[in-house]
Amino acid sequence: MLRIISKSASFSRTNTSSSSWRQVVLNQHQHNFQHHRPFFWGASSGSGSDNNNNDDKKKDKGDKVKEQKDNETNKKNDDAKEDPAPSSISVEDDSSSSNKSDSNNKKKGGSSSSLILPSRLGHGDESPRYPHLIGLPVISRPLFPGIITSVTLSDSATIDALEKLTSNTQHSNGYVGVFLRKDSPSGMSDGGVILDTPEVITDASTDPLYKVGTFAQIHRLARGTVGVGPSGLHTRNRFGGKAVTTNLGSTASDATKLSSSDDDESDDEDEDKTATLLLLAHRRIDLTSIDSVGPPIDVTVSHWDRLDYNFKGGVDDTIRALTNEILSTIREIATLNSLFREHISFFPTRIDANDPYRLADFAASITTGTPEELQAVLEERDAEMRLHKALVLLSKEREVSKLQQEIQAKVEEKMTEAQRKYFLTEQLKSIKKELGMEKDDKEALIQKYRKKLKTYSKDAISQEVMETIDSEIEKLSTLEKNSSEFNVTRSYLDWLTNIPWGIFSKENFDIRDARKVLDRDHYGLDEVKDTILQFIAVGKLKGTVQGKILCLAGPPGTGKTSIGKSVADALGRKFYRFSVGGLSDVSEIKGHRRTYVGAMPGKLIQCLKSIGTSNPLVLIDEIDKLGRDHRGDPSSALLEVLDPSQNSMFRDHFLDVPVDLSQVLFMCTANDLERIPGPLLDRMEVIRLSGYDVPEKLAIAEQYLVPKAMRENGILSKQEKEEEEEEVEDSDIKQEENETSKHDSDLYTRTKGVPESLSIEKSALESLVRWYCREAGVRNLSKHIDKIVRKLALQIVAEDEGAELTEKSARKSNTWSVTDSNLNEYVGKPIFTSDRMYEKDPLPHGIVMGLAWTSMGGSALYIETQSIKRGVDSDGKRRGGGMLKVTGQLGKVMEESTQISYTVARARLAEIDEKNTYYDDNDIHMHVPEGATPKDGPSAGITMVTAMLSLALDKPIRNDLAMTGEISLTGKVLPVGGIKEKTMAARRAGIKCLIFPAANKRDYDELPDYLKDGLEVHFADDYSTVREVAFGS
């Protein structure tokens, strides 16, 4: 008979005191290997007997006395049938001692040094062969013969049936058939839902179970919640009506702690919804039929006969090779994976390696293969194939263990390297500190701040600032380095000590040098240049410099932003630019409060720190596009910054100490002054920049844009000096020569491979300006020139390589010179085809050309009027009265101007011809072309009056006449703005005669002579003058 020997202690089938059961339960679980690492039970398949360990026979007297007391208790409690599980199991094959052991057990009254499991009905192949069993479906992995494992049950009907089975069986505790589920072997349904009761099936027709399972004996059934937690296995069992709680910790000391409870069963009903079933597998069985799905499941099975293997030769070598490989792999896994090591390292002493069937079962049982792979091993009858499948599973387990070991090695290597670096760094710090080479971080910081403060003069930092710095340094010395307040104080001191207190860049007071620098990069802009030269002259006379606030206003592309850098170079100051377009947060100007996480000073303080001087040139770009929202009004914050009487004591929210900005030269740029708030505009000196006319654009293109485009696109390159320059003793003369020739075009020559005839002729530039780029600035002109040069570069490289180009990119003319005749090959068809909407002379009745100013420059636009004759009623009388209709997307001011003009026109018509009833007989429709473009302003007043009078008097207007001026209700002509831009627009449209308000004569007189050349200009203070010029006397 097979006998199981307990290494730690021996127990008898008894209902003893809590101390005895404590040892029973602890020994039961001491070497439990969780669900997927079960005990292996028995070494030889069906040998029928096991030998007792000799150590168990050597018991001291104290143990024997205790056993005798336990035996007496056994005789008094024959109804108690619970059997404890062995804590450590060893199986030995000795059939000669089986009868002797049984007789000894009887003599001792059931108490012996070894626990007999199962009872005298036999186990393994000697166990009974019941054809009808309770079927128990399992998940995750099948149960192999010779294995002890536990199964958790959650179906109450199944638990009740098994409990009844074990209570009715006197000795064997009952038998079940264990089968792996086929439909959900992993415990998850197809939809990913976890099965609540995996031991329950609902439909036997779907073949829910695998056909090969295991005949297993119920060793113990324990109700209660079972789970594996971080400290071990927690099981709530019932023994003799009492609730006994066992808690197995991860250490031996934890395992000795046991608590018991005397609560009634009614208090534990909620905890008895699950049960743990401890099973001992005996042999394989085939599922013949499912008689009832229950629960519990009723099945009919057929038992497998014992499979013995006799080594006769032939395939013996293959079997031996597979056996040796399995043994080698198991040992290798034991060395790689500590989880396997305890239970695998000694398995050759427990398993008969000469039995390939048992060896394959054991090998498969210790792996973590898939349910399908383990089931394939269970179903295999051939010894060689079973060994081969088990070896495959072991090989996968070995590779996983190797990968796990590699990952662990990499992690340990990284941790070791980081620890080594940390220790060496700390040692280095300690050594330096001992030698006095390095001080503590906090002391080093304080010393750095003190050293930085010594670089500033004593008078540069005010008393208030010094007191603040000293207070913050003292606070820093008392703070811990890891505190948040330490970092805030450190950041504050960094900003305070890095502001350039009293540091100024050397000013340039040479007007000639300044003028040369200003003319070097920009053409025209004389008013801006004169203002800068005045600033330099005042500084030279006073010996000191003061800040100034300038505002450059003009159309886009006129050089407002780019001239800021040239002005800074001319003055010898550092340059800093920041754009406020769309800015709506006051903190960008005045900084954040230090109470906020990540607080920083405003842009002005950042400027001083990054530039390193207290007198830079700060360009505030797009000041007319400032935003405003719930975070504040930045334009209001700029009032202090741009006020010379206030910015000497500017306080940033972050620093909260006075900072002197009076030496800073502020330059602002804007397109539309009307969008700048009045108080802010009042603090700035405004310099208006009008657009460039045709001669200015041609000069800019020839002198700046074309050479720049050729340099940037590789047509021109710097000359390489073949010979070294001779040493010049007078370094001042040499420096002056270099500065003079620095921007000379002679420094650049044509790149190798560029034809000598390549050029952009003046005629091409004139066509570009006239027909492609009519805007006030030169940005669009620069883009067109770049486009021409890039296409020339492509044609040069393509012809050099012999590559084919598309028809659009290929060179069509035989010359490399770009002229007005082949310009369209490079930039396409002209955007503007004519300067005038009406070419014939005179214009149609009711049409007059006016002049307008926009942010893009001046433009010529027509005022069109048309009469609509009124109908008559049945009595022959005219319907309605005189009415004016206006269209063309006119603004409110312009609409009011149309009404005034209509009134003036009716009044003047009455003066000219009292009998003329034109306006009584006709309605007037006035339209301003380009209806998609918004228009506003009063400057078209006299133009509208003239157009309406042209209809009434039936007199056309000459086509070379244009006019501008506001009209009052009494016919007075009032002044308007943009005279230069309007004059340029008139010249561009080929106008020869102009009518301006008399008050604008001074503006016209300031225009360059080339703009006034060839123009007939009339100045009117009353509309009568306009009428005389337009219609004649």
KOLSE-66088 format. One record per residue (C-alpha): residue in one letter; z negated, x negated, y negated. Coordinates in pm, whole numbers, plus 50000, padded with zeros to 5 digits. Example, Ala and Ser with C-alpha at 12.3 -4.5 7.8 and 13.67 -1.06 7.14 Angstrom:
A492204877050450S492864863350106
***
This chain:
M500005000050000L500814987849646R497654978949457I497434973149082I494944946848978S493204947648638K492674912648495S490084921948235A487864945848433S487914971148716F487295008048681S486745036848914R487965072648891T484955087348719N483635106648427T481205081748279S479425076547952S481205068847626S480565031447665S482395030547999W485315050447866R485495028047559Q486244998547786V488655019947986V490725029447685L490704994747533N491834978847857Q494455005947885H496184995947560Q495304959447516H498744946247622N500824977147554F504294966747434Q505244998847243H507745023947368H510715000547406R508674971947560P507024988647869F505014973148151F506904962148456W505254976548764G505504958449094A507394928249218S508964939649543S510724972449586G508734993649823S506734966849999G503934991850031S500954969149959D499454946849697N496764920849721N493604921249513N492954891949288N490274868949417D488754868349073D487984905249099K485854899549407K483624875449223K481484898549016D478034891048889K475064911848986G474924930148658D478414943948706K477604955249064V474514973848950K476524990848682E479215000148932Q476645015449164K475375037148877D478915047448798N479475056649165E476415078649165T477725096048856N481045100449036K479435119349322K477855143649076N481075149648882D483795154849140D485745178248909A486655150648663K490125138348750E491175116648453D492475081948544P492395053048300A495395030348261P495184993148336S495054970048043S496954941948211I498864945948532S499684920548799V501464928549122E501254908049437D502914914649770D500504913050065S500944941050316S498334927150551S495524935250315S496404971350231N494384988250504K491454965950440S491474974450074D491615011650146S488615009750381N486664989550130N487355015149862K486095043050086K482945024650164K482225018849799G482695054949715G485775050049499S484385020649303S486004987149348S487054956749156S490654969849140L491995002949018I494265020849264L497335035549087P498795058049197S496745074849466R497125072649837L500425091949834G502275059049772H504525045649503G507935029749464D510165037749758E507135050649948S506535078149694P507325113849801R510845128049775Y510495162049611P513835180349573H512615203349292L511015188648984I510245195448624G513025178848425L512015158048126P514835148347885V514205116547687I515955099347396S516645063747285R516565047547630P516315057447999L513335048948218F513885021348476P512105020948817G508955000248820I508325006348451I505255022048294T506005038347961S504715065947738V506625096247612T505575118247321L506025155447376S506175181647104D507115213447290S503995233847365A505475251447671T506415218247831I502985203647753D501205233547905A503335231748220L502715194648271E499015198948202K498855226048463L500785204248706T498395175048667S495315197248697N496525213949019T497415181149188Q494415165349355H495555129449381S499095122449258N498815137448908G502285152648955Y505895140548944V508785147048704G512425138048677V513245117948365F516825120048236L518445106047918R519975132047691K523755129747675D524365151747372S521945133747137P520795101447306S519555086146982G517445116346887M519825126746606S522195155846616D525845152746515G524905164646167G522285137346130V519295160346189I516345146646388L515555166546702D512095182146674T511745188647049P514005164447240E512485175847573V514035210147530I517655219447608T519235252947529D522445253747733A522885238248075S526635245048083T527335218247821D526145190948056P523365179647822L521815153248054Y523115122448229K523435126848607V521335096548699G517665095948606T514315083848731F511675098848958A508405092548773Q504765099548839I502515113648568H499695088848527R498005104648232L498555133547989A496665132247661R496875158747391G496675148147029T498685131246754V500115098446869G501745073446641V502115036646591G500815025746257P500374992146093S497104985446273G498134995346622L498425026146844H496385056746740T495785082247014R493545113047017N492595121347376R490325146647548F487955137747827G485615163047978G485755187247683K484855160047431A487195145747171V487395108047207T489285088546944T490635054247035N491885030746769L493614999146876G493854973846604S496124944246584T493264920046665A490674918246937S487844923446692D489434955546567A489914967546923T486164967546989K485604995146730L485545030046877S484355062646733S483595094946916S483275130646801D481395161046935D483475187046757D484605217846946E488155221847074S488795249046819D488465223246540D491255202046691E493865228846760D496125216046483E496025181046631D496925192846984K500485202746900T501775170247053A500885151247368T501415116747510L502635113447863L502095080648049L504695077548325L505185053748619A508815052348735H509415049749111R513085053349197R516465065449079I517495101449133D520695121349091L520685154048899T522105179849137S521655210548922I519685225148635D518105256348778S516405267748459V516485255348100G512925267848053P511085252747887P510005235548097I513285225548261D513565231548636V515955207748813T517125200349169V517545163349245S518535139949523H516715106949565W518405073149597D517685052249902R516295017949850L519004992449772D518344959549950Y520424928749908N520784903450186F522204869550099K524944864250353G527384842150157G530694851349996V529594866949671D526154850949705D527214823049470T528184848349204I524894866949247R522914834649228A524854823548920L524234856648746T520574855548850N520104820348717E521904828948394I519674859348343L516554838748405S517774812048163T518664837747897I515274854747927R513494821647879E515724813547580I514974847247419A511274841247476T511514808747281L513544824546998N511704857446953S507924858346941L508004895647016F509264888547369R507334856847426E503994870547552H505494894147809I508494873847920S507324837847940F505444843648270F507694869448431P508964846648716T505464848248866R505564886648860I509164894348958D510914885149277A513964866349153N515594870449495D515974907949441P518994912049207Y518424949649168R514864946249042L515774916248827A518604935348660D516314965048593F513684942748438A516264924248226A517734956548092S514324971648024I513314943847785T516434946347570T517134968747272G520574979947383T522135013147299P521255043547512E524735043747664E524565006847763L521135010747924Q522255042248107A525225022948248V522814997748403L520705026048545E523735042548711E525165010448858R524795006949240D526574973749286A524244944049254E526804921249091M527894946848834R524294956348754L523424919948695H526544915248484K525764945148261A522154933948222L523374898948130V525624913347860L522664931347708L520544899847722S523334879547557K523474904247269E519704902347238R519904864447229E522514864646952V520414888946750S517384866546799K519384836146687L520594854546379Q517044865546305Q515854829746340E518604817346106I517664843045845Q514014833545877A514874796645847K516904802445530V514144822745371E511524796845463E513774769145330K514154786444994M510444793244972T509614757645071E512004743344811A510604765644538Q507034756344631R507924719544643K509534721144298Y506544739944159F504044714744299L506034685044169T506364701243825E502634707543807Q501894672143919L504264658343657K502564679043388S499144666643498I500294630343498K501834633043152K498754650243021E496484622943160L498654595843004G498784614342671M502564617642693E502504655342681K500134680742539D499394716042639D502164741242565K500034758842306E499074726442133A502694714942140L503794747241973I501224744441697Q502144708141641K505834717841621Y505094743941355R502984719441152K505744693341175K508354718341063L506304728540761K506044692140649T509824691040608Y509584715640317S508364706339973K504934718339867D506254739939586A508964755939800I506604777940002S504514802539806Q500774805539850E501094839640015V503534826340275M501354795940354E498274817540400T500204839940638I501484810240840D498024794140864S496494827240973E499104832241243I498744796541373E494974800941398K495444833541585L497964816941820S495434790241915T492984816742040L495464837342244E496274833742612K499794821942686N500484850942922S499444878142679S502034899442501E500424892642164F501004855342216N504764860442244V504834883341939T502934857741730R505094829541857S508294847941764Y506894855941419L506014819541355D509434808341477W511084829641210L508624820440934T508944783040987N512734782741031I513584799440701P514994771940470W512234773340209G513494754739900I516534739640077F519794742339880S523264729139946K524794706339683E526854726039433N530364716739326F530644716838944D534174702338928I536504729738804R539674710738902D538584706839262A537454742739277R540804755039141K542664733639394V540664748339682L541184783939557D544964779339519R545204762339855D544744793740066H545564822939835Y548374831539600G547594851339286L544174868239260D543794851738921E540954874438809V538834865339110K539554828439066D538774829338694T535424846438765I534474819239013L535454791838771Q533334808438503F530404808638745I530874771338807A531164763638436V527934782238355G526104763738632K527354730338502L526204737838146K522774751038250G522234724938516T521054752138753V522784778938951Q521994815638977G523084842039225K525684867639139I526924900439287L530704905439288C532644934639435L536334930239519A538044964139533G541644969339635P544094980439902P543934966340257G545664933240319T545264919139968G543014890140072K539584903639976T537814891940289S539664859240341I539094847139986G535324847040048K535574815640263S537764798540002V535254806739729A532434792039942D534464759939992A535224758039620L531534761239534G530344738139812R528194765539964K527654776940320F529484809040413Y528074839240600R529854872340657F528654904840804S530334938640798V528454970440710G531304994140795G529805023240988L526285008340958S523665035840948D520455017941049V518265005040766S516704980041009E519934960141009I519314952640643K515524952140614G514544943740973H512284961041226R508534964441214R506774938741433T505014966241624Y508244974141812V509244955742128G512174932342062A511794935141682M513954912041471P514464905241099G517404919840911K520824903840866L519864886240545I516934867440699Q519074859541003C521684845940762L519204821940598K517984809040934S521454803741084I522944788340767G519964766140688T520184768840308S518774792640049N521964794839840P524794805640073L527694828139986V527134861040168L530154883640209I529194920140271D532404935040405E533484971640385I530574982240167D532315015040085K532115025440452L528335025340490G527005053040710R523955074940674D521925093940935H518355100941049R517635063541071G517935059840696D520375051940418P521465015240420S523045018540075S519585025339934A518204994940118L520894973539953L519704983439606E516914957639624V519114931439784L521904933939526D519664935939218P519244901339056S515974912138897Q514434922839231N515844901339509S513734871139414M510834888939590F512724905039878R510444916640161D511814920540508H509974945440731F509604919441008L508414890140797D506474910740541V506354881140302P508424875739983V511704857040029D513764844739733L517394856939746S518134850939379Q520184819539450V522484837639696L525994846239578F526844880639712M530474891539740C531264926839854T534614941839951A535734978039928N538904998539941D537665028939749L535015025439481E534485062939466R532755061739805I530125036839685P526925053539550G526575050839174P523275031439165L524675005739406L527985002639222D526094997738896R524514965639032M527834948739109E530504932638894V533704949439007I536994930239026R539934952739103L542734938339312S546054955839278G548704953239544Y551314926039551D554754932739409V558014919839559P558054885339389E554414879439487K555064889739846L558084866639865A556034837639730I553204844439975A555644847040266E557464814640180Q554394793740095Y551804807040339L552914832040601V556064815640741P554554780340779K551404795140929A553384815741183M555474785541284R552354764041331E550524790241537N553564797241759G554464761141835I557594757741620L555824731941403S553314706441531K551234678941377Q552814644841333E551524617841566K550634585741386E552524557841555E550834530441363E547194528041272E546424532040906E545584500640721E541974496540626V541284507040272E538444489340101D537904516839849S536624545440065D536614569339768I540344564939710K541044569740080Q538964601640094E540764615539787E544154608539942N543174625640265E541914656440082T545104658339877S547394656540179K545194676140415H547064708840371D550434693940288S553314707340491D554484671640549L551694668240805Y553724690841035T557124684741189R559384704441419T558354704341780K560614686142022G563424708742136V563364731241829P566784732241658E566924717041311S568814747241180L566014771541270S564744789140957I563884822540802E566004827140492K564804842540168S567244871440208A565514880540534L562144879940363E563424901840082S564734927140333L561394926340513V559524933440192R561914960340072W562794979440390Y559964971940636C556724963140452R556204983840138E552404985340155A550324969339881G548974941240102V550694914940313R549034920840650N551974940740785L554394914940644S552494887740833K552814907641157H556584910841117I556994873641046D554904865541357K557154888341560I560274870141439V558824835641516R557644846041864K561114858841953L562634826341825A560224806642044L561204827542347Q564904821442284I564344783742246V562434780642574A564814803542763E567894784042660D566164751342742E565324763743094G568534783343140A566624815543197E568154849743139L566724873142879T567054910342831E569664923042592K566964931442338S565464896242344A568644875442379R570114857842076K573234876041965S574314854541669N575504818441690T572984805741439W569244799041453S568854810541096V567324845041039T569024863140750D569224898640624S572364903840836N570724896341173L567154906341082N567384938641281E567854917741600Y564274905441562V562334934541405G564504964741480K565954990641248P564534994140893I561625017740852F562675028040501T566335035640442S566195046140075D563855044239779R564835078939657M564985113139814Y567685123739568E570435098739494K572705119439263D572345118638890P571065140238734L568515155038967P568715191539072H567105216438838G563315217938869I562865183839030V561115154138861M559885120538997G556195113238948L554075082139012A550885081739219W548185056839315T546765054739668S544445030739845M547575014939993G549035008739644G551415028039417S554065052239533A556805073939385L556785110939474Y558845140839368I557615173639223E559875202139339T559945237039187Q561995267239282S562235301839123I561985334639312K563495364139129R561355395339129G562605428039266V562765461539080D561215494739169S562875529239176D562645531538797G564405498138752K561265479838636R560285444938762R557585444639022G554405424638968G553775397738710G554385360438680M552945341438984L552755304539088K552665293639453V551895257239547T552235238439877G552115202239996Q548455197840109L547115194239756G543495187339682K541275209139467V541785188239150M545545188339193E545605225939252E543735231138925S546225207938758T549105230238877Q547505260538713I547035241538386S550615229138400Y551925264338458T550045277038153V551275248037937A554845253538057R554765290537963A553285282037621R555845254837547L558705277237662A557575303437412E557655276837138I561125265237236D562725299537292E560765331137219K563385353137384N563275334337714T561595356737975Y562235333638271Y558635332238386D558315370138353D561385376438565N560725349838828D557895336839044I557565298939074H557055280039401M555945243739355H555985218739642V555085181539672P557035165439961E555465147240254G553305177240325A551375159040600T549935134640345P546885147240151K547275144539774D544815148839493G544245139339133P545285150838785S547855123638708A550885145438794G550185170538513I553065161738279T555405158638579M554635194338688V555155208438335T558485190438311A559655203638648M558835239838557L560475236738216S563575222238385L563895255138574A563245277138270L565555257938035D568175252438307K568305215338221P568285187938486I566295155338459R567885120838484N567265104138820D566035070738677L563105087038494A559525087438628M556305097638458T552545099738507G549745114238298E547125141738297I547865172538088S545275192337898L545445229537836T546645223337479G549315198537588K547465166037525V548475136937756L545345120037892P545085084638041V545225077438417G544565047338639G546645024238854I549245015438591K550194982838761E550604998639104K552635027338959T554855003438768M555484983739085A556315015739271A558755025638996R560524991939008R560724994539388A562395028739351G564895015739094I563435034938798K564535023138454C562625046938226L558865053538242I556545077138052F552845066938036P549925081537839A549455064437503A545905054537601N547305033437889K549355010937661R546704983737679D546904984138061Y550674980838048D550494952237802E548374932238048L551074933638315P553074902138391D556384899438208Y558434900738526L557054935638594K557974948338249D561394931838240G564224957138220L562024987838186E562245014537914V558675026337862H557515055337643F553885062537557A552935098637485D549765114037350D551195149437342Y553605167237569S556155170637289T556905133537328V557435138337700R559825167637634E561865147337391V562315119037640A563035141837935F565265168437772G566375151837448S565795164137098
***
